[in-house]
Amino acid sequence: EGMKGAAATAGMLSAAILLAPGCERRPEPRNSKEEPVRRAAYLSVLARELLDSCPAGGVPAGEATRYGELTRLAVQTGAGHAIWLGENDAAAVSRVSPATRCGTGDAARQAALAAYSRSLDTLAGRIAEYRP
């Protein structure tokens, strides 16, 4: 529920900022080619923040490296801007909405780790599908 609300807030914030008077550039439609990558990056950042909040420890080194590799791949394929948009949306939401916190114990950490890993799988797929 928290992620859905945060996602809705990010969408509204992005739209409000882009549609504000004085903005020279019109926003691309929500179904633009960047949208799937942007959304996947946004959800990956939220999943990483949840995992980082676990008392038992944050993101394992291998998963942190994987996100960096995906970001580099996105830049090489022309999807770097979409990654930046997703990260920017996550940062904006973090400023106005309290982040979901990880529960205590190993089961909560394992669930958060699995969610983060799935989010990276999704991000990898969206980058692979991206066509400039």
PAKE-900853 format. One record per residue: residue in three letters; z, y, x of N, C-alpha, C, CB in turn. Coordinates in steps of 0.05 Angstrom, whole numbers. Atoms other than C-alpha are relative to their C-alpha. Glycine has a CB too. Layout:
BEGIN
+---------+--------+--------+--------+--------+--------+--------+--------+--------+--------+--------+--------+--------+
! residuo !   n.c3 !   n.c2 !   n.c1 !  ca.c3 !  ca.c2 !  ca.c1 !   c.c3 !   c.c2 !   c.c1 !  cb.c3 !  cb.c2 !  cb.c1 !
+---------+--------+--------+--------+--------+--------+--------+--------+--------+--------+--------+--------+--------+
!     ALA !      Z !      Y !      X !      Z !      Y !      X !      Z !      Y !      X !      Z !      Y !      X !
...
+---------+--------+--------+--------+--------+--------+--------+--------+--------+--------+--------+--------+--------+
***
This chain:
BEGIN
+---------+--------+--------+--------+--------+--------+--------+--------+--------+--------+--------+--------+--------+
! residuo !   n.c3 !   n.c2 !   n.c1 !  ca.c3 !  ca.c2 !  ca.c1 !   c.c3 !   c.c2 !   c.c1 !  cb.c3 !  cb.c2 !  cb.c1 !
+---------+--------+--------+--------+--------+--------+--------+--------+--------+--------+--------+--------+--------+
!     GLU !      0 !    -24 !     16 !      0 !      0 !      0 !      0 !     25 !     17 !     24 !      0 !    -19 !
!     GLY !     -2 !    -24 !    -17 !     19 !     49 !     56 !    -26 !      7 !     13 !     21 !     -5 !     20 !
!     MET !     25 !     -5 !    -14 !    -47 !     40 !     92 !    -21 !     11 !    -20 !    -11 !    -26 !     13 !
!     LYS !     19 !    -10 !     20 !    -87 !     51 !     27 !      5 !     29 !     -6 !      2 !    -17 !    -26 !
!     GLY !     -7 !    -28 !      5 !    -50 !    115 !     13 !     -7 !     17 !     24 !     30 !      3 !     -5 !
!     ALA !      7 !    -16 !    -24 !    -59 !    138 !     85 !    -30 !      3 !      2 !     11 !    -14 !     25 !
!     ALA !     29 !     -2 !     -1 !   -133 !    121 !     81 !    -10 !     21 !    -20 !    -12 !    -28 !     -6 !
!     ALA !      8 !    -20 !     20 !   -140 !    162 !     17 !      6 !     28 !     10 !     14 !     -6 !    -26 !
!     THR !     -8 !    -26 !    -10 !   -103 !    219 !     49 !    -19 !      9 !     22 !     29 !      0 !     11 !
!     ALA !     18 !     -7 !    -22 !   -148 !    216 !    111 !    -27 !      9 !    -11 !     -4 !    -23 !     19 !
!     GLY !     26 !     -8 !     12 !   -210 !    218 !     68 !      1 !     27 !    -13 !     -8 !    -21 !    -22 !
!     MET !     -3 !    -26 !     13 !   -184 !    277 !     29 !      2 !     22 !     21 !     24 !      1 !    -18 !
!     LEU !     -3 !    -20 !    -21 !   -164 !    314 !     93 !    -27 !      5 !     13 !     20 !     -9 !     21 !
!     SER !     26 !     -3 !    -13 !   -232 !    301 !    125 !    -18 !     16 !    -18 !    -12 !    -28 !      6 !
!     ALA !     17 !    -15 !     19 !   -268 !    325 !     63 !      8 !     29 !     -2 !      0 !    -14 !    -28 !
!     ALA !    -10 !    -27 !      3 !   -224 !    386 !     56 !     -7 !     17 !     24 !     30 !      0 !     -4 !
!     ILE !      6 !    -15 !    -24 !   -234 !    406 !    128 !    -30 !      5 !      2 !     10 !    -16 !     25 !
!     LEU !     29 !     -2 !     -3 !   -309 !    393 !    128 !    -12 !     18 !    -22 !    -13 !    -27 !     -1 !
!     LEU !     11 !    -16 !     22 !   -320 !    428 !     61 !     12 !     29 !     -1 !      5 !    -13 !    -26 !
!     ALA !    -13 !    -26 !      0 !   -277 !    489 !     79 !    -21 !     22 !      4 !     21 !      1 !     22 !
!     PRO !     18 !    -22 !     -3 !   -312 !    556 !     73 !     -2 !      8 !     30 !      8 !     25 !    -17 !
!     GLY !      3 !     -8 !    -28 !   -341 !    579 !    139 !     -9 !    -23 !     18 !     25 !     11 !     10 !
!     CYS !     10 !     22 !    -16 !   -359 !    510 !    164 !    -30 !      1 !      1 !      9 !    -28 !    -11 !
!     GLU !     29 !     -4 !     -3 !   -429 !    516 !    192 !    -15 !    -26 !     -7 !     -7 !      8 !     29 !
!     ARG !     14 !     26 !      4 !   -447 !    442 !    188 !      9 !    -13 !    -25 !      5 !    -18 !     24 !
!     ARG !     -7 !     15 !     24 !   -449 !    404 !    123 !      7 !    -28 !      8 !    -24 !      1 !    -21 !
!     PRO !     -8 !     28 !     -6 !   -414 !    337 !    124 !    -22 !    -20 !     -8 !     26 !     -7 !    -13 !
!     GLU !     19 !     21 !      8 !   -456 !    275 !    123 !     12 !    -14 !    -24 !     -4 !    -21 !     24 !
!     PRO !    -11 !     14 !     23 !   -450 !    235 !     59 !     18 !    -23 !      9 !    -23 !    -11 !    -17 !
!     ARG !    -20 !     21 !     -6 !   -393 !    184 !     56 !    -13 !    -27 !      7 !     19 !     -3 !    -23 !
!     ASN !     13 !     25 !     -5 !   -444 !    128 !     60 !    -17 !      2 !     25 !    -17 !     -9 !    -23 !
!     SER !     15 !     -3 !    -25 !   -471 !    153 !    127 !      2 !    -24 !     18 !      8 !     26 !     14 !
!     LYS !      0 !     23 !    -19 !   -487 !    105 !    183 !     26 !     -1 !     16 !    -24 !      2 !     18 !
!     GLU !    -25 !     -1 !    -16 !   -423 !    128 !    219 !     24 !    -10 !    -16 !      5 !     28 !     10 !
!     GLU !    -24 !      6 !     16 !   -376 !    113 !    161 !     13 !    -27 !      5 !     -8 !      2 !    -29 !
!     PRO !    -13 !     26 !     -5 !   -365 !     38 !    173 !     15 !     -1 !     26 !    -20 !    -23 !     -1 !
!     VAL !    -13 !     -1 !    -26 !   -348 !     50 !    246 !     24 !     18 !     -1 !    -20 !      9 !     23 !
!     ARG !    -22 !    -20 !      3 !   -305 !    111 !    230 !     24 !    -13 !    -14 !     -9 !     24 !    -15 !
!     ARG !    -22 !     13 !     15 !   -265 !     72 !    179 !     13 !    -22 !     16 !    -10 !    -10 !    -27 !
!     ALA !    -11 !     22 !    -16 !   -256 !     12 !    224 !     17 !     10 !     23 !    -23 !    -18 !     11 !
!     ALA !    -16 !    -12 !    -22 !   -232 !     56 !    282 !     26 !     11 !    -12 !    -16 !     22 !     14 !
!     TYR !    -24 !    -11 !     13 !   -184 !     91 !    235 !     20 !    -22 !     -6 !     -8 !     15 !    -26 !
!     LEU !    -18 !     22 !      7 !   -155 !     26 !    210 !     12 !    -14 !     25 !    -14 !    -21 !    -17 !
!     SER !    -10 !     11 !    -25 !   -149 !      0 !    282 !     22 !     17 !     11 !    -23 !     -3 !     20 !
!     VAL !    -21 !    -18 !    -10 !   -109 !     61 !    302 !     25 !     -4 !    -16 !     -9 !     29 !     -1 !
!     LEU !    -24 !      4 !     17 !    -62 !     52 !    242 !     13 !    -27 !      6 !     -8 !      1 !    -30 !
!     ALA !    -11 !     26 !     -6 !    -54 !    -22 !    258 !     14 !      0 !     27 !    -22 !    -22 !      0 !
!     ARG !    -12 !     -2 !    -26 !    -39 !     -6 !    331 !     27 !     16 !     -2 !    -19 !     14 !     20 !
!     GLU !    -25 !    -15 !      3 !     13 !     46 !    310 !     22 !    -17 !    -13 !     -5 !     25 !    -17 !
!     LEU !    -20 !     18 !     12 !     47 !     -5 !    266 !     11 !    -20 !     21 !    -13 !    -16 !    -24 !
!     LEU !     -8 !     19 !    -21 !     48 !    -56 !    323 !     18 !     14 !     21 !    -24 !    -12 !     14 !
!     ASP !    -17 !    -15 !    -19 !     75 !     -3 !    371 !     28 !      6 !    -10 !    -14 !     26 !      7 !
!     SER !    -26 !     -6 !     11 !    132 !     10 !    324 !     19 !    -24 !     -2 !     -3 !     12 !    -28 !
!     CYS !    -16 !     24 !      1 !    157 !    -62 !    328 !     22 !      1 !     22 !    -17 !    -25 !      4 !
!     PRO !    -22 !      0 !    -20 !    226 !    -67 !    362 !     -5 !    -21 !     22 !     26 !     -5 !    -14 !
!     ALA !      4 !     22 !    -19 !    203 !   -131 !    397 !    -23 !      7 !     20 !     -6 !    -26 !    -14 !
!     GLY !     21 !     -8 !    -19 !    147 !    -94 !    434 !    -25 !      7 !    -14 !     -5 !    -23 !     19 !
!     GLY !     25 !    -10 !     11 !     80 !    -62 !    424 !    -24 !    -17 !      6 !     -5 !     28 !     10 !
!     VAL !     25 !     13 !     -3 !      9 !    -79 !    438 !     -1 !    -15 !     27 !    -23 !     20 !     -2 !
!     PRO !      3 !     14 !    -25 !     -1 !   -134 !    490 !    -24 !     11 !     16 !     -5 !    -30 !     -5 !
!     ALA !     20 !    -12 !    -17 !    -43 !   -113 !    550 !    -28 !     -8 !     -7 !      6 !     -7 !     29 !
!     GLY !     27 !      9 !      6 !   -103 !   -156 !    530 !    -11 !     14 !    -24 !      1 !    -30 !     -5 !
!     GLU !     10 !    -14 !     24 !   -108 !   -124 !    461 !     -5 !     30 !      6 !     21 !     -3 !    -23 !
!     ALA !      5 !    -28 !     -7 !   -101 !    -54 !    491 !    -26 !      3 !     15 !     24 !     11 !     16 !
!     THR !     25 !      0 !    -15 !   -157 !    -70 !    539 !    -24 !     -3 !    -18 !      0 !    -22 !     22 !
!     ARG !     22 !      5 !     19 !   -200 !    -96 !    482 !     -8 !     25 !    -15 !      9 !    -22 !    -20 !
!     TYR !      7 !    -25 !     14 !   -195 !    -30 !    444 !    -15 !     19 !     18 !     26 !     14 !    -10 !
!     GLY !     15 !    -17 !    -19 !   -217 !      8 !    506 !    -28 !    -10 !      5 !     15 !      0 !     27 !
!     GLU !     26 !     11 !     -4 !   -275 !    -39 !    516 !    -18 !      6 !    -25 !      1 !    -31 !      5 !
!     LEU !     15 !     -6 !     25 !   -296 !    -30 !    443 !     -8 !     29 !     -1 !     16 !     -8 !    -25 !
!     THR !      6 !    -28 !      0 !   -292 !     45 !    451 !    -24 !      6 !     19 !     25 !     16 !      8 !
!     ARG !     22 !     -3 !    -19 !   -337 !     42 !    512 !    -26 !    -10 !    -11 !      6 !    -14 !     27 !
!     LEU !     24 !     11 !     12 !   -386 !     -3 !    476 !    -11 !     19 !    -22 !      6 !    -28 !    -12 !
!     ALA !      8 !    -19 !     21 !   -387 !     46 !    418 !    -15 !     23 !     12 !     24 !      9 !    -16 !
!     VAL !     13 !    -23 !    -14 !   -405 !    103 !    465 !    -28 !     -9 !      9 !     17 !     10 !     23 !
!     GLN !     26 !     10 !    -10 !   -461 !     61 !    496 !    -20 !     -4 !    -22 !      4 !    -26 !     15 !
!     THR !     18 !      6 !     22 !   -490 !     44 !    428 !     -5 !     25 !    -18 !     11 !    -23 !    -17 !
!     GLY !      3 !    -24 !     15 !   -486 !    115 !    402 !     20 !      4 !    -22 !    -27 !      0 !    -12 !
!     ALA !    -20 !     -2 !     21 !   -426 !    103 !    357 !     26 !     14 !      9 !      6 !    -28 !    -11 !
!     GLY !    -24 !    -13 !    -11 !   -377 !    142 !    400 !     11 !     22 !    -18 !     -6 !     11 !     27 !
!     HIS !     -8 !    -21 !     18 !   -375 !    200 !    352 !     16 !    -11 !    -24 !    -24 !     17 !    -10 !
!     ALA !    -14 !     13 !     23 !   -355 !    153 !    295 !     28 !     -9 !      8 !    -17 !    -24 !    -10 !
!     ILE !    -26 !      8 !    -10 !   -298 !    126 !    338 !     18 !     24 !      0 !     -1 !    -14 !     28 !
!     TRP !    -16 !    -25 !     -2 !   -274 !    197 !    351 !      8 !      9 !    -28 !    -16 !     22 !     14 !
!     LEU !     -7 !     -8 !     28 !   -277 !    213 !    276 !     23 !    -17 !    -11 !    -25 !     -2 !    -18 !
!     GLY !    -21 !     18 !     10 !   -234 !    152 !    259 !     27 !      6 !     14 !     -7 !    -29 !      5 !
!     GLU !    -25 !     -7 !    -14 !   -183 !    169 !    313 !     10 !     27 !     -9 !     -5 !      0 !     31 !
!     ASN !     -8 !    -26 !     10 !   -182 !    241 !    290 !     12 !     -1 !    -28 !    -25 !     19 !      0 !
!     ASP !    -11 !      3 !     27 !   -171 !    221 !    218 !     29 !    -12 !      2 !    -18 !    -19 !    -17 !
!     ALA !    -26 !     13 !     -3 !   -113 !    176 !    240 !     21 !     21 !     10 !     -1 !    -24 !     19 !
!     ALA !    -18 !    -20 !    -11 !    -82 !    233 !    280 !      8 !     21 !    -22 !    -13 !     15 !     24 !
!     ALA !     -6 !    -20 !     22 !    -88 !    281 !    220 !     19 !    -12 !    -20 !    -26 !      8 !    -14 !
!     VAL !    -18 !     13 !     20 !    -55 !    231 !    173 !     28 !     -3 !     12 !    -11 !    -27 !     -8 !
!     SER !    -26 !      3 !    -12 !      1 !    218 !    223 !     16 !     25 !      0 !     -3 !     -9 !     29 !
!     ARG !    -14 !    -26 !      0 !     18 !    292 !    223 !     12 !      6 !    -28 !    -19 !     22 !      8 !
!     VAL !     -9 !     -7 !     27 !     27 !    295 !    147 !     13 !    -22 !    -15 !    -23 !     11 !    -15 !
!     SER !    -11 !     23 !     15 !     50 !    226 !    127 !     15 !    -18 !     20 !    -23 !    -16 !    -13 !
!     PRO !    -15 !     17 !    -17 !    104 !    182 !    156 !    -15 !    -27 !      4 !     28 !     -5 !    -10 !
!     ALA !     13 !     26 !     -6 !     76 !    120 !    191 !     15 !    -23 !    -12 !     -4 !     -3 !     30 !
!     THR !    -13 !     25 !      9 !     90 !     51 !    164 !     14 !    -12 !     25 !    -21 !    -20 !    -12 !
!     ARG !    -15 !     10 !    -23 !    143 !     20 !    208 !      0 !    -31 !     -1 !     30 !     10 !     -1 !
!     CYS !     -2 !     29 !     -3 !    145 !    -52 !    233 !     28 !     -9 !     -7 !     -8 !     -8 !     29 !
!     GLY !    -26 !     12 !      6 !    200 !    -96 !    208 !     13 !    -11 !     26 !     -2 !    -22 !    -21 !
!     THR !    -13 !     12 !    -24 !    250 !   -128 !    255 !     -6 !    -30 !      1 !     31 !      5 !     -1 !
!     GLY !      4 !     28 !     -3 !    242 !   -197 !    283 !    -28 !     -8 !      9 !      7 !    -15 !    -25 !
!     ASP !     25 !     10 !    -11 !    188 !   -239 !    314 !    -22 !     -3 !    -22 !      4 !    -26 !     15 !
!     ALA !     20 !      4 !     21 !    154 !   -255 !    247 !    -14 !     26 !     -7 !     13 !    -12 !    -25 !
!     ALA !     12 !    -26 !      7 !    142 !   -181 !    232 !    -18 !      8 !     23 !     22 !     21 !     -4 !
!     ARG !     17 !     -7 !    -22 !    115 !   -170 !    302 !    -26 !    -17 !      1 !     15 !     -3 !     27 !
!     GLN !     23 !     17 !      0 !     69 !   -230 !    297 !    -20 !      8 !    -22 !      8 !    -30 !     -4 !
!     ALA !     17 !    -10 !     22 !     43 !   -205 !    230 !    -15 !     25 !      8 !     16 !      4 !    -26 !
!     ALA !     13 !    -25 !     -9 !     30 !   -136 !    259 !    -21 !     -5 !     22 !     22 !     19 !     11 !
!     LEU !     19 !      8 !    -21 !     -4 !   -167 !    320 !    -25 !    -12 !    -13 !     13 !    -19 !     20 !
!     ALA !     23 !     12 !     13 !    -49 !   -209 !    275 !    -17 !     21 !    -15 !      9 !    -22 !    -20 !
!     ALA !     15 !    -21 !     14 !    -67 !   -148 !    233 !    -15 !     17 !     20 !     20 !     18 !    -17 !
!     TYR !     14 !    -16 !    -20 !    -84 !   -109 !    295 !    -24 !    -15 !     12 !     19 !      8 !     23 !
!     SER !     21 !     16 !    -11 !   -126 !   -165 !    323 !    -24 !     -2 !    -20 !     10 !    -29 !      6 !
!     ARG !     21 !      0 !     21 !   -164 !   -170 !    256 !    -14 !     27 !     -1 !     12 !     -7 !    -27 !
!     SER !     13 !    -27 !      1 !   -176 !    -95 !    257 !    -19 !      3 !     23 !     22 !     22 !      0 !
!     LEU !     18 !     -2 !    -23 !   -206 !   -101 !    326 !    -25 !    -17 !     -4 !     14 !     -9 !     26 !
!     ASP !     23 !     17 !      7 !   -251 !   -158 !    302 !    -19 !     15 !    -18 !      9 !    -27 !    -13 !
!     THR !     16 !    -15 !     19 !   -274 !   -114 !    245 !    -15 !     23 !     15 !     17 !     11 !    -23 !
!     LEU !     12 !    -22 !    -15 !   -286 !    -55 !    292 !    -23 !    -10 !     17 !     21 !     13 !     18 !
!     ALA !     22 !     12 !    -17 !   -327 !   -100 !    339 !    -25 !     -5 !    -18 !     10 !    -25 !     14 !
!     GLY !     22 !      6 !     18 !   -369 !   -122 !    280 !    -15 !     25 !     -9 !      9 !    -15 !    -24 !
!     ARG !     12 !    -25 !     10 !   -381 !    -51 !    255 !    -16 !     13 !     23 !     21 !     20 !    -10 !
!     ILE !     15 !    -11 !    -23 !   -402 !    -29 !    325 !    -25 !    -15 !      4 !     18 !      0 !     26 !
!     ALA !     24 !     17 !     -4 !   -450 !    -88 !    331 !    -21 !      6 !    -22 !      8 !    -29 !     -1 !
!     GLU !     19 !     -6 !     22 !   -481 !    -69 !    263 !    -11 !     28 !      1 !     14 !     -4 !    -26 !
!     TYR !      8 !    -28 !     -1 !   -487 !      5 !    281 !    -28 !      4 !     10 !     20 !     16 !     16 !
!     ARG !     26 !     -7 !     -9 !   -557 !     32 !    286 !     -3 !     30 !     -1 !    -23 !    -13 !    -18 !
!     PRO !      2 !    -29 !     -1 !   -566 !    104 !    310 !    -23 !     11 !    -17 !     -2 !     10 !     28 !
+---------+--------+--------+--------+--------+--------+--------+--------+--------+--------+--------+--------+--------+
***
